[in-house]
Amino acid sequence: MFKQKIPYNSIFFFLLMGLITQGCTKDVDPEWAASVFGSKEALPQKILDAQKYDAFPAARRTTYFHEDFTNNANAWPLLSPTTSISGGVFFSYGRQALITKQKPIDETKDFEVEMIIGFRDMLSVSNNGVIWNYNSSTKKYWGVFNTPSSENANENMALCGQFNNGTNEVNTGVNKVLNYNANGISWNKYTMRKVGDYIITFIDGVRMSTRKYISTGGNSIGINDPGGIGVDKIYIDYIN
């Protein structure tokens, strides 16, 4: 499904290339969180409670943006014939293209962004992913990407964190080895939950990290694809 090519668009190439050279921080003890300066502090009980994946049932959520890709009612700019929405999935077939739409998330509130993403098994360097609160002036944003592992040439990793012009910011990243199915796709659910001054990351419902939240002041969500990607859903809820 990712065999088609689209013309190379170099305007976005340098936006994300810094990902391939950056490592990811490891998770810390559940009762502690690393600040952006590397020190540790005890987590408030509110954050400890929020580290449980099912901590926020429907009654504690307010829908802000739910995209299931059953159609294109949200008017994603499709770069035909290289991107499409079909069968409840957004498909992009691989070359550098950043597709964005304005959807600012209020960073003064608690919220959760959950995405189901299908990353293709990469045969060469590429950085595919979904971003949110993208600031086009500072190039800062949060998101999920895949990239070749810096530790094992035969592995691809998923990176979750904040990025600055493609570079993973200090103490905000978490990685996971991707396991591909027979079609060469790794489908996983990525959850990024901001509560108070912290952001908690889950992959397939398993907590991966708790870090200090860093504001971006951005107003857009986007899909980046230099190597082939599928997106099954993007859900953004305010939580309380």
N, C-alpha and C positions, 0 to 999 in steps of 0.2 A: 504494500500500500504506500510505501515511501519511495518508489522508484522514479517518479517524475522529477524533472529538474526545473528550476526557475532561474532567470538571469541573476547573476551575482550582484548584490547591492552593497557596495562597500561603505555606504554612509553609516551603517550600524556596526561594521566589523570590529572597530576598536572599543565599542561600548562594553563588550563582554569578554574580550580576549584575555584580560587579566585573570580570569577564573582559572585558567589552565596551569598557572604557575603558583597558585596559592594553596596552602594546606588548610586543614580545618581543625578547630580546637576540639578536644575531647570533652565528654560530658563530665560533670562534677557530682559530688555527693548530693543526694536529693535535698539535704537540709542547708545547702550552701549554694551560692551563685557567684560567679566571677563578675566583677564590675568591668567596665571598659578600661580600667587602669590596672587590672590584674589582681586587685585585692579581693578578699572574701568577706561576706557579711551574712549573718543569719537571715533566713527567709521568713517573712511574715506568714502567719497561719493562713491568711487568704491565698497566698501563692502556693503554699504546700497543698491546700485543698484543690486548687486549680490544676495541679499536676496530675490529677486523675482524669483520664480521657473523658469519662462520662460525667464529669462534674457539673455540666450545664445542660440539663434536659430542655425540651422545647419550651416549657413554661418560663425559662430564664433566658430566652433568646428573642431577639427582634430581627426579622429578616431585613437586610439592607440590599443585597444583590444575590440572586440565585440564578446561575446559568447552567442549564442541563443540556444545552445544544440540541434540543429537539427541533429547533428551527433557528432562524436568524433574527428573532424578534428584537434582540439587543443590538442589531445593526453593526456586527463586526465587519470591518473592511476586508473583504475576501479578495485575495490577489489571484483571481482566476487565470489559468486552471490549476494553480499550484497550491491553493488552500481551498478547503471545502468544509461544509457541515453536513454530515450524513449519518443516519442511524444513531443519533444522540451523541456524536463525537465530532469535535473539531479536529480536522486533519491538516497538517502542513507537510509538504513533501521534501523539504530540505534545500536550503541555501539561506544565506543571511537575510533575515527580514524580521523587523520588530514591528508587530501589529499592536497598536495601543488604542484605548478608548478612555475618555475621562470618567473616572469613578473614584472620587476622593473619599478616603476613610478618615473619620474624625479621630485623630490620635489622642485626644483628651479623654476618650471613652475606652472602655474595655470591649474588645472585639475578637473575632476568630475568622481566619481565612482557611478554608479547606478546599483542596484540589485533588482530583484524581488525574494523574498524568501517566501517559505511556511513553517512556523513553526508548528510542531505538538503540540497538547495540551498535556502538560507534566503531567504525573501522579507521577513522582518522580524527584529528582534533576538531571538536565542535562543542558548542555550548548551547543546549536547548533548554527552554524553561518558561515558567510563568512568573511574572513580577507584579508587584502591587505597591501603591503609593510611590510611583515613579516620579521623580522630580526632574523635569527636562533641563532645568538650569544647572543644578548641582550634580546631576547624574547619579543621585543616591536613590536607592530603592530596596525593598525587601523582596525575597523570592526563593524559588527552587530551581536548580539547574542540575544537569548532569555534565560530567567532565571526566577525562581519563584520570585514573588514580595516579598520584605522585609516588606511591609506594609499590604498586604492582602494575606493570605494563599491560597485563592481561585482564585488568579489572576496570570497570567504569564505576563512578561514584555519583551519588546524589548529594548535592550541597544545599542546605537550607540556611538562610541567614540574611544579613544586610550587606549590600554591596555598594561600592562607590566607584562609578565608572568602570565596572567590571571586576574590581578588586574586592575580595572578601574582607569585610571590616574585622577588626580585632575582637576576639572573644564572642562572636555572634554566629559562628558557623558550626554545623554538625554534619557528619557525612555518613553514608550508608552504601555498602556494596550492592550493586544492582544485579538481580538474577533474572535472566531473560527466558521467555517461553520459546516454543518451537518456531514462532514467527519472528523471533529476534526482537521482541518488545518486552519491556519490564513495566507492568502496570502497578502503581502503588498510590496509596492515599497519603497526602502530605497535609498536616494540620499545623498552623501557626497561630497561637493563642496569646493575645496581649492582655495582661491583667495588671493593673496598677503600673508600676515602673518596670515590669518584667515581660519577657516574651517566652513562651513555652512551646517547644517543637515536638510534634509526634509524627512518626512514620508508621502507617498501618495500625494506628491506635496505641503504639508503644512510645512512651516518652523518651525523647532522645537528648533534650537539653533544656536548661532554664538559664536565661541570660538577661542582662539589663536591656531594656528597650531603648533604641536610639531613634529619635524622630527624624523623618525625611522631609516633611512639609510638602510631599508630592500629592498628585491628584489623579493619577492614571493607573490602570491595570494593563497588562500587556502579555503577549505571547511571542517568544523569540525562537527562531528556528533556522539554524544553519545546517542541520543534519537530519531532520525528520522528527516529528512529534505528534502525539495525539493527546487531546485533553477531553476528558469525559465530563468533568464538572468543575465549576468555580463557585463556591458558596462563601458569602461574607455575611456574618451575623454580628450584631451588637449583643453583648452578654452582660448579665447582672446577677 
